[in-house]
Amino acid sequence: MPEWRIIQPQTEVHWQQVYDLRYAVLRAPWKQPKGSEKAEDDASSLHAAILDAQNNVIATARIHRVSEEEAQIRFMAVAKEWQRKGIGEAVLRFTEGLGRRYYKGITTYCLHARENALGFYAKNGYTSVEKSYVLFDTIQHYLMKKNV
């Protein structure tokens, strides 16, 4: 049995695990309220999840179209114990593939990377465009883009 597999979440259990992982990685360390890991446009976005051998979500990301030519990747999260094992790259590639498959005409992916993730995204073909915003008064983000 493989160590992990990639899916588009469908079940209530997997959706809850996606949100739990988003919260644990992207919100809880900054003492943000539960619920801040959800976005109003989640239902109209495409989602990816990596499951471990026990069928638990260990990584997630989502993509949504922002214009005829551009799609944005958001909410990339990998469980701490799975980081630096190729999981982030796998979920990123799968998410980009969802964009290519479902959003015809896309020529560019964009995302707002946390400062500590700039190297990861650069290694995966993204170019830093500019500083974008500071989240929770502490986390500098950078707009990054990649041509498809």
Backbone torsions as a table, in degrees:
resi	resn	phi	psi	omega
1	MET	NA	135.8	-178.9
2	PRO	-65.3	155.6	-179.8
3	GLU	-68.8	-30.8	178.2
4	TRP	-157.4	163.1	176.9
5	ARG	-146.6	156.7	-177.3
6	ILE	-107.3	136.5	178.3
7	ILE	-138.1	171.2	162.3
8	GLN	-99.2	121.1	-175.8
9	PRO	-58.7	137.9	-178.7
10	GLN	-129.6	-38.5	-173.6
11	THR	-84.6	157.6	177.1
12	GLU	-59.6	-38.3	179.3
13	VAL	-62.4	-47.3	-179.4
14	HIS	-67.1	-38.1	176.9
15	TRP	-62.2	-42.9	178.5
16	GLN	-62.7	-40.5	178.5
17	GLN	-66.6	-36.1	175.6
18	VAL	-59.6	-49.4	-179.4
19	TYR	-67.4	-37.2	177.2
20	ASP	-63.1	-41.4	179.0
21	LEU	-67.5	-44.1	176.0
22	ARG	-54.8	-46.3	-178.5
23	TYR	-63.5	-49.3	-176.5
24	ALA	-60.2	-39.8	-175.0
25	VAL	-90.3	-40.5	-169.3
26	LEU	-103.7	-12.0	-175.5
27	ARG	-129.1	-49.2	-175.0
28	ALA	-55.5	-41.3	-179.0
29	PRO	-60.0	-19.5	179.2
30	TRP	-107.9	18.1	175.9
31	LYS	54.1	40.9	177.3
32	GLN	-85.2	153.4	-176.5
33	PRO	-69.1	148.1	173.6
34	LYS	-59.7	139.0	-175.7
35	GLY	104.9	-23.0	-179.9
36	SER	-72.7	-9.5	178.0
37	GLU	-83.0	-4.7	-179.7
38	LYS	-103.9	152.2	178.8
39	ALA	-128.0	150.0	-177.5
40	GLU	-60.3	-30.1	-176.9
41	ASP	-96.6	14.3	178.1
42	ASP	-56.8	-40.9	-176.2
43	ALA	-65.9	-25.8	-179.3
44	SER	-101.1	8.6	179.0
45	SER	-103.4	166.3	175.2
46	LEU	-100.5	136.6	-173.6
47	HIS	-122.3	149.2	175.1
48	ALA	-125.3	149.1	175.3
49	ALA	-146.2	139.5	172.5
50	ILE	-104.7	130.6	179.9
51	LEU	-106.9	140.4	174.6
52	ASP	-81.3	-177.3	-177.3
53	ALA	-62.9	-21.5	177.9
54	GLN	-92.9	8.4	176.6
55	ASN	74.5	25.0	177.2
56	ASN	-100.6	142.0	179.0
57	VAL	-70.3	124.0	179.7
58	ILE	-117.0	-8.5	176.7
59	ALA	-158.1	153.0	179.9
60	THR	-155.9	157.8	173.8
61	ALA	-163.0	165.2	176.2
62	ARG	-143.5	160.6	179.5
63	ILE	-138.7	144.4	174.4
64	HIS	-145.4	151.9	-179.6
65	ARG	-77.2	132.9	176.9
66	VAL	-110.9	-17.8	175.0
67	SER	-159.8	179.6	179.4
68	GLU	-59.3	-32.7	-175.0
69	GLU	-104.7	-11.3	-169.6
70	GLU	-129.8	140.2	174.1
71	ALA	-126.2	144.3	-177.5
72	GLN	-110.1	135.2	174.3
73	ILE	-98.1	134.6	-179.1
74	ARG	-140.6	168.5	172.8
75	PHE	54.0	40.6	173.6
76	MET	-72.2	125.9	178.7
77	ALA	-148.5	135.4	176.1
78	VAL	-127.3	131.5	178.1
79	ALA	-55.6	138.9	-173.8
80	LYS	-49.8	-45.9	-177.0
81	GLU	-69.7	-10.0	179.2
82	TRP	-106.1	-1.9	-179.8
83	GLN	-69.6	151.2	179.9
84	ARG	64.2	32.4	178.1
85	LYS	-128.3	15.5	179.5
86	GLY	87.7	-1.1	-177.6
87	ILE	-69.3	-42.8	179.4
88	GLY	-61.0	-44.3	178.5
89	GLU	-62.7	-40.5	-179.9
90	ALA	-64.4	-45.5	-178.9
91	VAL	-69.6	-33.7	177.1
92	LEU	-64.9	-48.3	179.6
93	ARG	-60.7	-43.2	179.7
94	PHE	-62.9	-42.3	-179.6
95	THR	-65.2	-43.0	175.2
96	GLU	-59.8	-39.5	177.7
97	GLY	-62.6	-37.7	174.8
98	LEU	-60.1	-42.1	178.4
99	GLY	-61.2	-45.9	179.2
100	ARG	-62.3	-41.4	-175.3
101	ARG	-72.5	-42.1	-172.1
102	TYR	-101.3	-20.0	-177.5
103	TYR	-113.3	79.8	-178.7
104	LYS	-61.1	139.7	178.3
105	GLY	92.7	-2.5	179.3
106	ILE	-67.3	131.6	176.3
107	THR	-117.8	-13.9	-175.8
108	THR	-142.8	140.0	167.7
109	TYR	-104.8	143.6	173.8
110	CYS	-130.8	160.4	175.1
111	LEU	-162.1	163.4	175.8
112	HIS	-113.3	103.1	-174.8
113	ALA	-89.0	139.6	170.6
114	ARG	-67.3	149.4	-176.3
115	GLU	-52.9	-38.9	-178.0
116	ASN	-73.8	-6.2	-179.7
117	ALA	-107.8	3.1	-177.1
118	LEU	-57.2	-44.0	-179.7
119	GLY	-62.4	-40.8	178.5
120	PHE	-59.4	-49.8	-177.6
121	TYR	-70.0	-36.9	177.0
122	ALA	-60.6	-42.4	178.4
123	LYS	-62.0	-25.0	-179.4
124	ASN	-101.3	20.9	170.6
125	GLY	93.9	5.6	-179.5
126	TYR	-91.8	145.0	178.5
127	THR	-114.1	134.6	178.1
128	SER	-72.9	129.6	-178.4
129	VAL	-99.3	-48.8	-178.3
130	GLU	-170.3	162.4	170.1
131	LYS	-64.2	140.0	-179.1
132	SER	-112.5	-69.0	-177.7
133	TYR	-147.4	167.2	176.7
134	VAL	-112.9	120.3	-177.8
135	LEU	-94.4	138.2	178.3
136	PHE	54.9	31.1	179.2
137	ASP	61.1	11.1	-176.6
138	THR	-139.9	-23.5	-171.8
139	ILE	-106.5	103.3	178.2
140	GLN	-69.7	133.8	176.1
141	HIS	-114.0	154.8	179.0
142	TYR	-130.3	133.4	173.4
143	LEU	-71.3	127.5	177.6
144	MET	-128.2	148.3	-179.3
145	LYS	-136.1	155.8	177.8
146	LYS	-142.3	130.3	175.1
147	ASN	-80.0	140.6	-178.6
148	VAL	-84.8	NA	NA
